[in-house]
Amino acid sequence: MRHVLTDKSISNICSVFASSEHTGYTAESGLPQKTASRIATGEVSYYFYKQLVGRRQIRLVTICGGKPSDPIKFRLKCVTLSTSLSYEALSYEWKGSNGKTEIICGNTTLEVTCNLATGLRALRFADRPRILWADAICINQGNNDEKSKQIPLMRDIYAIARSVVIWLGPEFRGVAVAFQILPYLALLGMGRFQTGNPDDETIENMTATIIIERPKYGSIIPSVEDLESRAYYRDYIMLRSIERHPGLDDDTIFRFNDEEAWEAIDKLFCDSYFQRSWIMQEVAVAKEV
């Protein structure tokens, strides 16, 4: 049963919002209008953050297991950031203009963007919890002092995470095949760096140049031996992990006739997620993506 606030309780909450010691939403930022209204009517109680203690303390969010149709339920825990932790860090775009919704913690709720909620629903396990770090939940966005202390820790948060999970949005037509093609496009990109071609060279020009020079049979994809000697460590792992198909031609590997897949690739490359400067920090330091 949800807690019903009395007039006195509402008055006390308003006093807390005006206090500089409050660790939830501040008077300057204010509560979202919809949520404030629901609190005022006693329909719901809003989640209050526990104060972080110490220079390296952060929060981790546990997303409870559930079916796709289940509401999103979570728990927050304060921990000291160290290499002994086991969690995944979420890299995503807020997309606040797409609206907001609420997720549930016990008898309280927390408002998040619809894009984050959709990602959490898609990423949660059906039968067990999943421990994540997501900035909009794990950092009290209404406390500017806390944000100023947590933001400098974000590089370490992503570097220490077991892996970084990238959320680009719900699945759409052609995207599954697109992700089968993308690793081979990455190999072409590595091949370009070996030639000294400019970084702004388009994938179309790069591919066209290599196709002209390719053998009558086989693929334009460089061999492992051609690339691995000068590859970065993480690139070397990728080089070894991508399955080679020496007996297949490029039309089969790249599926040039699959318009749906290539439209999906265009859509992925145009995703506004890749315009975020933060991803340089979030992905570059990751152990695994």
C-alpha angles and dihedrals in degrees: 000000000000119000112253114216120223124215088259091052091051090050091051091050091052089052091051091050089056092050120097089217093062112116097196127066111337128227089249095055096035129197119287106270094239093050094043089054092051091050091050091053092046092242094126141000118231124234115258120204121233113234115261115233125204134018096275102038117122137165127248121201122219112206109207119230119258150142119276091258095050120102115256112260124187146174127208125213129187113226138165112255108246140136090259092073121100115208143116123243119222120224112193145127120263096217091190091175089068091069137255138264138180134259124197133244111176106300093342136078136215124204117230135165117278090240092057092046091050090050094049091049091051096043100045119101120245097227108022141035124267122211115218143163113224119169098219091056104029095048118059098239092195094059111075093186091056092046091053089056098041099047094066088055095055096091090056091044091058094040094051095044116108087235140344115241115207117208113198097166139269120332117270137187114301096006096112091058090041091061089052089057099042097075089058091049086053089055089053088052091054089050090054092056090057091058095052093238115159119273091236093060109127121243088237094056093041093051093044092053093050093045091057090055098041122113122260090255130030132031140305089231110113118240121252090250091056093057113023098075092067101029125115115249095258091044088051090056090051092048090055095043098054111090115236123221105195092170095056128083125227095258087063097042097044097031092220091179094055100096093177092057094048092047086054090051090052090050092050093049090050094050110128089227088081091057091066113106089207093072090071087066098036099050104027094063096041121121089211134001 
